[in-house]
Amino acid sequence: MTRSAVTRLLVLANVIVYIWEVATGTDFNNNESLLRHGALLGTLVLQQGQWWRVITGAFEHAGLAHIGLNMFALYQLGMFVESVLGPWRMLAIYTIALFGGGYAVVFFSPNDITVGASGAIFGLFGALIAIGVRLGARGRSLIAQTLPILLINLVFTFAVPFISKAGHVGGLISGFVAGLVLFAMRQQPAAPVAVDTATGEHTEAEYLPPEGAA
């Protein structure tokens, strides 16, 4: 599988679902319309067993700006994580964070109607911090680059209404834990690269362990 293939497929899947939402007449300002299309509502998961909403809600978005910002972040962060950990570990982190963020909404904000990939995307932020922690001194530059962007996003999370605080924090924690575990289990990629999260440019990864290191 080529580098960043999983990231590109995840972006494509989100875009396809958004096109389906538009084509089927979703009213992004109407809660009932969002729920009919699979939005997450914790009470429906807890009381009626509609657990699938944790997945469908994470692939739906509430407007063009919403999906545009999320897909930009997913592409930048996903390429980086995938280049370091490989496609399947990247997919595992995204999936774990998706469920972690979703079930945080279910248990801590059960009355909130939630859509969007941002919980899983926060999981990628958490994974980047975890990679930096695992690398020790070599990972300090990665943490220093990631932490300010993460803090800005957390400020927006708690300052702006209608953003899922539980989903973002749940995804972040899940992604961090998954990143710690999966980085320790990884094998060194054949041609490791780093991706500048601002430009998407690939460079040699100076902070990665030597060939064959755990």
MIDOSE-1310 file (N, C-alpha, C; in nm, 2 decimals, decimal comma, always signed):
residues 214
mtrs	+0,08/-0,12/+0,00/+0,00/+0,00/+0,00/+0,09/+0,12/+0,00; +0,06/+0,22/-0,09/+0,14/+0,34/-0,10/+0,12/+0,43/+0,03; +0,23/+0,51/+0,05/+0,22/+0,60/+0,16/+0,11/+0,70/+0,15; +0,04/+0,72/+0,26/-0,08/+0,81/+0,27/-0,21/+0,76/+0,20
avtr	-0,20/+0,63/+0,16/-0,32/+0,57/+0,09/-0,44/+0,57/+0,19; -0,42/+0,53/+0,31/-0,53/+0,52/+0,41/-0,59/+0,66/+0,44; -0,50/+0,76/+0,45/-0,55/+0,90/+0,47/-0,63/+0,94/+0,36; -0,59/+0,92/+0,24/-0,66/+0,96/+0,12/-0,80/+0,89/+0,11
llvl	-0,80/+0,76/+0,15/-0,93/+0,69/+0,14/-1,03/+0,74/+0,25; -0,97/+0,78/+0,37/-1,06/+0,83/+0,47/-1,12/+0,97/+0,43; -1,03/+1,05/+0,37/-1,09/+1,18/+0,31/-1,19/+1,15/+0,21; -1,16/+1,06/+0,12/-1,26/+1,03/+0,01/-1,39/+0,98/+0,07
anvi	-1,39/+0,89/+0,17/-1,51/+0,84/+0,23/-1,59/+0,95/+0,29; -1,53/+1,04/+0,36/-1,60/+1,15/+0,42/-1,66/+1,24/+0,32; -1,59/+1,27/+0,21/-1,64/+1,35/+0,10/-1,76/+1,28/+0,03; -1,75/+1,15/+0,01/-1,86/+1,08/-0,05/-1,99/+1,08/+0,04
vyiw	-1,97/+1,07/+0,17/-2,09/+1,08/+0,26/-2,15/+1,22/+0,26; -2,06/+1,32/+0,25/-2,11/+1,45/+0,24/-2,19/+1,48/+0,11; -2,14/+1,43/+0,00/-2,21/+1,44/-0,12/-2,35/+1,37/-0,11; -2,35/+1,25/-0,05/-2,48/+1,18/-0,03/-2,57/+1,26/+0,06
evat	-2,52/+1,33/+0,16/-2,60/+1,41/+0,25/-2,67/+1,52/+0,16; -2,59/+1,59/+0,08/-2,64/+1,70/+0,00/-2,74/+1,65/-0,10; -2,71/+1,53/-0,16/-2,80/+1,48/-0,27/-2,93/+1,43/-0,21; -2,93/+1,39/-0,09/-3,06/+1,34/-0,03/-3,13/+1,45/+0,05
gtdf	-3,09/+1,57/+0,03/-3,16/+1,68/+0,09/-3,15/+1,71/+0,24; -3,03/+1,68/+0,29/-3,01/+1,71/+0,44/-3,02/+1,85/+0,46; -3,10/+1,89/+0,56/-3,11/+2,03/+0,61/-3,01/+2,04/+0,73; -2,89/+2,10/+0,71/-2,79/+2,10/+0,81/-2,83/+2,18/+0,93
nnne	-2,93/+2,26/+0,92/-2,98/+2,34/+1,04/-3,09/+2,28/+1,11; -3,13/+2,15/+1,07/-3,24/+2,09/+1,13/-3,20/+1,96/+1,20; -3,22/+1,95/+1,33/-3,17/+1,83/+1,40/-3,24/+1,70/+1,35; -3,37/+1,71/+1,33/-3,44/+1,59/+1,28/-3,38/+1,54/+1,15
sllr	-3,35/+1,63/+1,06/-3,29/+1,59/+0,93/-3,16/+1,53/+0,95; -3,07/+1,58/+1,04/-2,94/+1,52/+1,07/-2,96/+1,38/+1,13; -3,06/+1,37/+1,22/-3,08/+1,24/+1,28/-3,12/+1,13/+1,18; -3,21/+1,17/+1,09/-3,26/+1,08/+0,98/-3,14/+1,03/+0,90
hgal	-3,04/+1,11/+0,89/-2,92/+1,07/+0,80/-2,81/+1,01/+0,89; -2,84/+0,98/+1,01/-2,74/+0,90/+1,09/-2,66/+0,97/+1,19; -2,69/+1,10/+1,23/-2,62/+1,17/+1,33/-2,62/+1,10/+1,46; -2,52/+1,13/+1,54/-2,50/+1,06/+1,67/-2,58/+1,13/+1,78
lgtl	-2,67/+1,06/+1,85/-2,74/+1,11/+1,97/-2,73/+1,00/+2,07; -2,66/+1,04/+2,18/-2,63/+0,94/+2,29/-2,75/+0,87/+2,34; -2,86/+0,94/+2,36/-2,98/+0,88/+2,41/-3,03/+0,76/+2,33; -3,02/+0,78/+2,19/-3,06/+0,67/+2,10/-2,97/+0,55/+2,11
vlqq	-2,84/+0,58/+2,14/-2,75/+0,46/+2,16/-2,78/+0,39/+2,29; -2,80/+0,47/+2,39/-2,81/+0,41/+2,53/-2,95/+0,34/+2,54; -3,06/+0,40/+2,49/-3,19/+0,36/+2,51/-3,24/+0,26/+2,40; -3,19/+0,28/+2,28/-3,24/+0,20/+2,17/-3,13/+0,11/+2,10
gqww	-3,02/+0,12/+2,15/-2,91/+0,03/+2,10/-2,86/+0,07/+1,96; -2,88/+0,20/+1,92/-2,84/+0,24/+1,79/-2,69/+0,27/+1,79; -2,60/+0,18/+1,82/-2,46/+0,20/+1,83/-2,39/+0,24/+1,70; -2,46/+0,20/+1,59/-2,40/+0,24/+1,46/-2,39/+0,39/+1,44
rvit	-2,47/+0,47/+1,51/-2,46/+0,61/+1,50/-2,32/+0,67/+1,54; -2,25/+0,59/+1,62/-2,11/+0,63/+1,66/-2,03/+0,64/+1,53; -2,05/+0,55/+1,44/-1,98/+0,54/+1,31/-2,03/+0,64/+1,21; -2,16/+0,63/+1,19/-2,22/+0,72/+1,08/-2,21/+0,86/+1,11
gafe	-2,22/+0,90/+1,24/-2,21/+1,04/+1,28/-2,07/+1,09/+1,26; -1,97/+1,01/+1,26/-1,83/+1,05/+1,25/-1,79/+1,07/+1,10; -1,88/+1,03/+1,01/-1,85/+1,05/+0,87/-1,94/+1,15/+0,80; -2,04/+1,20/+0,88/-2,12/+1,31/+0,83/-2,07/+1,45/+0,88
hagl	-2,11/+1,55/+0,80/-2,07/+1,68/+0,84/-2,19/+1,78/+0,82; -2,19/+1,89/+0,89/-2,30/+1,98/+0,89/-2,27/+2,11/+0,81; -2,23/+2,09/+0,68/-2,20/+2,20/+0,59/-2,07/+2,20/+0,53; -2,05/+2,28/+0,43/-1,93/+2,28/+0,35/-1,81/+2,33/+0,43
ahig	-1,82/+2,43/+0,51/-1,71/+2,48/+0,59/-1,67/+2,37/+0,69; -1,76/+2,30/+0,74/-1,73/+2,20/+0,84/-1,65/+2,09/+0,78; -1,69/+2,03/+0,67/-1,62/+1,92/+0,61/-1,48/+1,98/+0,55; -1,48/+2,10/+0,50/-1,36/+2,15/+0,44/-1,25/+2,16/+0,54
lnmf	-1,28/+2,22/+0,66/-1,18/+2,23/+0,76/-1,14/+2,10/+0,82; -1,23/+2,01/+0,84/-1,20/+1,88/+0,89/-1,11/+1,80/+0,79; -1,14/+1,80/+0,67/-1,07/+1,72/+0,57/-0,93/+1,78/+0,55; -0,91/+1,91/+0,56/-0,78/+1,97/+0,55/-0,69/+1,92/+0,67
alyq	-0,75/+1,92/+0,79/-0,68/+1,87/+0,91/-0,65/+1,72/+0,90; -0,75/+1,64/+0,85/-0,73/+1,50/+0,84/-0,62/+1,47/+0,74; -0,61/+1,54/+0,63/-0,51/+1,51/+0,53/-0,37/+1,54/+0,59; -0,36/+1,66/+0,65/-0,23/+1,70/+0,70/-0,18/+1,61/+0,81
lgmf	-0,26/+1,58/+0,91/-0,22/+1,50/+1,03/-0,21/+1,35/+0,99; -0,31/+1,31/+0,91/-0,31/+1,17/+0,87/-0,19/+1,13/+0,79; -0,14/+1,21/+0,70/-0,02/+1,18/+0,62/+0,10/+1,17/+0,71; +0,11/+1,26/+0,81/+0,22/+1,25/+0,90/+0,22/+1,12/+0,98
vesv	+0,11/+1,09/+1,05/+0,10/+0,97/+1,13/+0,12/+0,84/+1,04; +0,06/+0,84/+0,92/+0,07/+0,73/+0,84/+0,22/+0,71/+0,79; +0,29/+0,82/+0,77/+0,43/+0,80/+0,72/+0,52/+0,75/+0,83; +0,48/+0,77/+0,96/+0,56/+0,73/+1,07/+0,52/+0,59/+1,12
lgpw	+0,39/+0,56/+1,13/+0,35/+0,43/+1,18/+0,30/+0,33/+1,08; +0,28/+0,38/+0,95/+0,23/+0,29/+0,85/+0,08/+0,29/+0,84; +0,03/+0,25/+0,73/-0,11/+0,26/+0,70/-0,21/+0,20/+0,80; -0,18/+0,07/+0,84/-0,27/+0,00/+0,92/-0,27/+0,05/+1,06
rmla	-0,16/+0,09/+1,12/-0,16/+0,15/+1,25/-0,23/+0,29/+1,25; -0,21/+0,36/+1,14/-0,28/+0,49/+1,12/-0,43/+0,46/+1,12; -0,47/+0,36/+1,05/-0,62/+0,33/+1,04/-0,67/+0,29/+1,18; -0,58/+0,21/+1,25/-0,62/+0,16/+1,39/-0,64/+0,28/+1,48
iyti	-0,55/+0,38/+1,48/-0,56/+0,50/+1,56/-0,68/+0,58/+1,53; -0,71/+0,60/+1,40/-0,83/+0,67/+1,36/-0,95/+0,60/+1,41; -0,96/+0,47/+1,39/-1,08/+0,40/+1,43/-1,10/+0,40/+1,58; -0,99/+0,38/+1,66/-1,00/+0,38/+1,81/-1,04/+0,52/+1,85
alfg	-0,99/+0,63/+1,79/-1,02/+0,76/+1,83/-1,17/+0,79/+1,79; -1,21/+0,74/+1,68/-1,35/+0,76/+1,64/-1,44/+0,70/+1,74; -1,42/+0,58/+1,78/-1,50/+0,52/+1,89/-1,49/+0,59/+2,02; -1,36/+0,62/+2,06/-1,34/+0,69/+2,18/-1,41/+0,82/+2,19
ggya	-1,40/+0,90/+2,08/-1,47/+1,03/+2,08/-1,62/+1,01/+2,08; -1,67/+0,91/+2,00/-1,81/+0,89/+1,99/-1,87/+0,84/+2,12; -1,81/+0,75/+2,19/-1,87/+0,70/+2,32/-1,85/+0,80/+2,43; -1,75/+0,89/+2,42/-1,74/+1,00/+2,51/-1,87/+1,09/+2,50
vvff	-1,91/+1,11/+2,38/-2,03/+1,19/+2,35/-2,15/+1,11/+2,41; -2,16/+0,98/+2,39/-2,27/+0,90/+2,44/-2,29/+0,91/+2,59; -2,17/+0,90/+2,66/-2,18/+0,89/+2,81/-2,17/+1,03/+2,88; -2,11/+1,13/+2,81/-2,09/+1,25/+2,88/-2,18/+1,37/+2,82
spnd	-2,22/+1,35/+2,70/-2,31/+1,45/+2,64/-2,42/+1,38/+2,56; -2,50/+1,29/+2,63/-2,60/+1,21/+2,56/-2,71/+1,28/+2,49; -2,73/+1,41/+2,52/-2,84/+1,48/+2,46/-2,79/+1,57/+2,34; -2,66/+1,57/+2,31/-2,61/+1,65/+2,20/-2,61/+1,57/+2,07
itvg	-2,67/+1,63/+1,97/-2,66/+1,58/+1,83/-2,53/+1,61/+1,77; -2,46/+1,51/+1,73/-2,32/+1,53/+1,69/-2,29/+1,47/+1,56; -2,22/+1,55/+1,47/-2,17/+1,49/+1,35/-2,03/+1,55/+1,33; -1,95/+1,47/+1,25/-1,82/+1,52/+1,21/-1,70/+1,43/+1,25
asga	-1,59/+1,44/+1,18/-1,47/+1,36/+1,20/-1,38/+1,42/+1,30; -1,41/+1,52/+1,36/-1,32/+1,59/+1,45/-1,27/+1,51/+1,57; -1,36/+1,43/+1,62/-1,31/+1,34/+1,73/-1,20/+1,25/+1,69; -1,21/+1,19/+1,58/-1,10/+1,10/+1,52/-0,98/+1,19/+1,49
ifgl	-1,00/+1,31/+1,44/-0,89/+1,40/+1,40/-0,81/+1,44/+1,53; -0,88/+1,47/+1,63/-0,82/+1,50/+1,76/-0,74/+1,37/+1,81; -0,78/+1,26/+1,77/-0,71/+1,14/+1,80/-0,57/+1,13/+1,73; -0,57/+1,19/+1,61/-0,44/+1,20/+1,54/-0,35/+1,30/+1,61
fgal	-0,40/+1,41/+1,66/-0,32/+1,50/+1,74/-0,26/+1,42/+1,86; -0,35/+1,35/+1,93/-0,30/+1,27/+2,04/-0,19/+1,17/+2,01; -0,21/+1,11/+1,89/-0,10/+1,01/+1,84/+0,03/+1,08/+1,82; +0,03/+1,20/+1,76/+0,15/+1,28/+1,74/+0,22/+1,31/+1,87
iaig	+0,15/+1,35/+1,97/+0,21/+1,37/+2,10/+0,27/+1,25/+2,16; +0,19/+1,14/+2,14/+0,24/+1,01/+2,19/+0,37/+0,96/+2,12; +0,38/+0,98/+1,99/+0,50/+0,95/+1,92/+0,62/+1,03/+1,97; +0,59/+1,16/+1,99/+0,70/+1,25/+2,05/+0,74/+1,20/+2,18
vrlg	+0,65/+1,16/+2,27/+0,68/+1,11/+2,40/+0,77/+0,98/+2,39; +0,73/+0,89/+2,30/+0,80/+0,76/+2,28/+0,94/+0,79/+2,23; +0,96/+0,89/+2,15/+1,09/+0,92/+2,10/+1,19/+0,99/+2,19; +1,13/+1,03/+2,31/+1,22/+1,09/+2,41/+1,27/+1,22/+2,36
argr	+1,41/+1,24/+2,38/+1,47/+1,37/+2,34/+1,45/+1,40/+2,19; +1,45/+1,29/+2,11/+1,44/+1,31/+1,97/+1,30/+1,36/+1,93; +1,20/+1,34/+2,02/+1,06/+1,38/+1,99/+1,02/+1,51/+2,03; +1,12/+1,58/+2,10/+1,08/+1,72/+2,16/+1,04/+1,81/+2,05
slia	+1,10/+1,81/+1,93/+1,06/+1,91/+1,83/+0,93/+1,87/+1,77; +0,89/+1,74/+1,77/+0,76/+1,71/+1,72/+0,65/+1,76/+1,82; +0,68/+1,74/+1,95/+0,58/+1,79/+2,05/+0,57/+1,94/+2,04; +0,69/+2,00/+2,03/+0,69/+2,15/+2,03/+0,61/+2,20/+1,91
qtlp	+0,61/+2,13/+1,79/+0,54/+2,17/+1,67/+0,39/+2,15/+1,69; +0,36/+2,03/+1,75/+0,22/+1,99/+1,76/+0,14/+2,06/+1,87; +0,20/+2,08/+1,98/+0,13/+2,12/+2,10/+0,06/+2,26/+2,09; +0,13/+2,36/+2,03/+0,06/+2,49/+2,01/-0,07/+2,48/+1,92
illi	-0,06/+2,40/+1,82/-0,18/+2,39/+1,73/-0,29/+2,31/+1,80; -0,25/+2,21/+1,88/-0,35/+2,14/+1,96/-0,41/+2,23/+2,06; -0,33/+2,31/+2,13/-0,39/+2,40/+2,23/-0,49/+2,50/+2,17; -0,45/+2,55/+2,05/-0,54/+2,65/+1,99/-0,67/+2,58/+1,96
nlvf	-0,67/+2,46/+1,91/-0,79/+2,38/+1,88/-0,87/+2,35/+2,00; -0,80/+2,33/+2,11/-0,88/+2,30/+2,24/-0,94/+2,43/+2,29; -0,88/+2,54/+2,27/-0,94/+2,67/+2,31/-1,06/+2,69/+2,23; -1,06/+2,67/+2,10/-1,18/+2,68/+2,02/-1,29/+2,58/+2,06
tfav	-1,25/+2,46/+2,10/-1,34/+2,36/+2,14/-1,42/+2,41/+2,26; -1,36/+2,47/+2,36/-1,43/+2,51/+2,48/-1,49/+2,65/+2,47; -1,44/+2,73/+2,37/-1,49/+2,87/+2,37/-1,61/+2,89/+2,27; -1,61/+2,80/+2,17/-1,72/+2,82/+2,06/-1,84/+2,73/+2,09
pfis	-1,96/+2,78/+2,09/-2,08/+2,69/+2,12/-2,09/+2,59/+2,00; -2,16/+2,49/+2,04/-2,20/+2,38/+1,94/-2,09/+2,30/+1,89; -1,97/+2,31/+1,96/-1,86/+2,22/+1,93/-1,86/+2,11/+2,03; -1,84/+1,98/+1,99/-1,85/+1,87/+2,09/-1,73/+1,86/+2,17
kagh	-1,74/+1,91/+2,30/-1,62/+1,90/+2,39/-1,59/+1,76/+2,42; -1,69/+1,68/+2,45/-1,67/+1,54/+2,49/-1,61/+1,46/+2,37; -1,66/+1,49/+2,25/-1,61/+1,42/+2,14/-1,46/+1,45/+2,11; -1,42/+1,58/+2,12/-1,28/+1,62/+2,10/-1,19/+1,56/+2,20
vggl	-1,23/+1,58/+2,33/-1,14/+1,53/+2,44/-1,13/+1,38/+2,44; -1,25/+1,31/+2,42/-1,25/+1,17/+2,41/-1,16/+1,11/+2,30; -1,17/+1,17/+2,18/-1,09/+1,13/+2,07/-0,94/+1,16/+2,10; -0,91/+1,27/+2,16/-0,77/+1,31/+2,19/-0,71/+1,20/+2,28
isgf	-0,78/+1,17/+2,39/-0,72/+1,08/+2,49/-0,71/+0,94/+2,43; -0,81/+0,90/+2,35/-0,80/+0,76/+2,29/-0,69/+0,75/+2,19; -0,67/+0,86/+2,11/-0,56/+0,86/+2,01/-0,42/+0,86/+2,08; -0,41/+0,93/+2,19/-0,28/+0,94/+2,26/-0,25/+0,80/+2,31
vagl	-0,34/+0,73/+2,38/-0,32/+0,60/+2,43/-0,29/+0,50/+2,32; -0,37/+0,51/+2,21/-0,34/+0,42/+2,10/-0,21/+0,44/+2,04; -0,17/+0,57/+2,03/-0,04/+0,60/+1,97/+0,08/+0,55/+2,05; +0,06/+0,56/+2,19/+0,17/+0,50/+2,27/+0,19/+0,35/+2,25
vlfa	+0,07/+0,28/+2,24/+0,08/+0,14/+2,23/+0,13/+0,10/+2,09; +0,07/+0,16/+1,99/+0,11/+0,12/+1,85/+0,25/+0,16/+1,81; +0,30/+0,27/+1,86/+0,43/+0,31/+1,83/+0,53/+0,21/+1,89; +0,50/+0,16/+2,01/+0,59/+0,06/+2,07/+0,59/-0,07/+1,99
mrqq	+0,48/-0,10/+1,92/+0,47/-0,23/+1,85/+0,52/-0,22/+1,71; +0,55/-0,09/+1,66/+0,57/-0,08/+1,52/+0,71/-0,13/+1,47; +0,72/-0,16/+1,34/+0,85/-0,19/+1,28/+0,88/-0,07/+1,20; +1,01/-0,04/+1,19/+1,06/+0,08/+1,11/+1,02/+0,07/+0,97
paap	+0,95/+0,17/+0,92/+0,92/+0,18/+0,77/+1,04/+0,17/+0,69; +1,03/+0,13/+0,56/+1,14/+0,11/+0,48/+1,20/+0,25/+0,44; +1,12/+0,35/+0,42/+1,17/+0,48/+0,39/+1,09/+0,59/+0,47; +1,13/+0,60/+0,60/+1,06/+0,70/+0,68/+1,07/+0,84/+0,64
vavd	+0,96/+0,91/+0,65/+0,97/+1,06/+0,61/+0,89/+1,13/+0,72; +0,92/+1,26/+0,73/+0,84/+1,35/+0,81/+0,76/+1,44/+0,71; +0,65/+1,48/+0,76/+0,56/+1,57/+0,68/+0,54/+1,70/+0,75; +0,58/+1,81/+0,69/+0,55/+1,94/+0,75/+0,40/+1,97/+0,75
tatg	+0,34/+1,97/+0,87/+0,20/+1,98/+0,88/+0,14/+2,11/+0,83; +0,23/+2,21/+0,81/+0,18/+2,34/+0,75/+0,18/+2,33/+0,60; +0,28/+2,27/+0,54/+0,29/+2,27/+0,39/+0,26/+2,14/+0,32; +0,26/+2,03/+0,40/+0,25/+1,90/+0,34/+0,37/+1,85/+0,28
ehte	+0,49/+1,92/+0,29/+0,61/+1,88/+0,22/+0,68/+1,77/+0,30; +0,73/+1,67/+0,22/+0,80/+1,56/+0,28/+0,95/+1,58/+0,29; +1,00/+1,55/+0,41/+1,15/+1,56/+0,43/+1,19/+1,44/+0,50; +1,32/+1,41/+0,51/+1,37/+1,30/+0,59/+1,34/+1,32/+0,74
aeyl	+1,30/+1,21/+0,80/+1,26/+1,22/+0,94/+1,38/+1,21/+1,03; +1,43/+1,32/+1,08/+1,55/+1,32/+1,16/+1,53/+1,26/+1,30; +1,40/+1,27/+1,35/+1,37/+1,22/+1,48/+1,33/+1,08/+1,49; +1,33/+1,00/+1,38/+1,29/+0,86/+1,38/+1,40/+0,78/+1,44
ppeg	+1,37/+0,66/+1,50/+1,48/+0,58/+1,55/+1,56/+0,52/+1,44; +1,68/+0,46/+1,47/+1,76/+0,40/+1,36/+1,68/+0,28/+1,31; +1,73/+0,24/+1,19/+1,67/+0,12/+1,12/+1,66/+0,00/+1,22; +1,54/-0,06/+1,23/+1,53/-0,18/+1,31/+1,50/-0,15/+1,46
aa	+1,50/-0,02/+1,50/+1,47/+0,01/+1,64/+1,32/-0,01/+1,67; +1,29/-0,04/+1,79/+1,15/-0,05/+1,83/+1,08/+0,08/+1,85
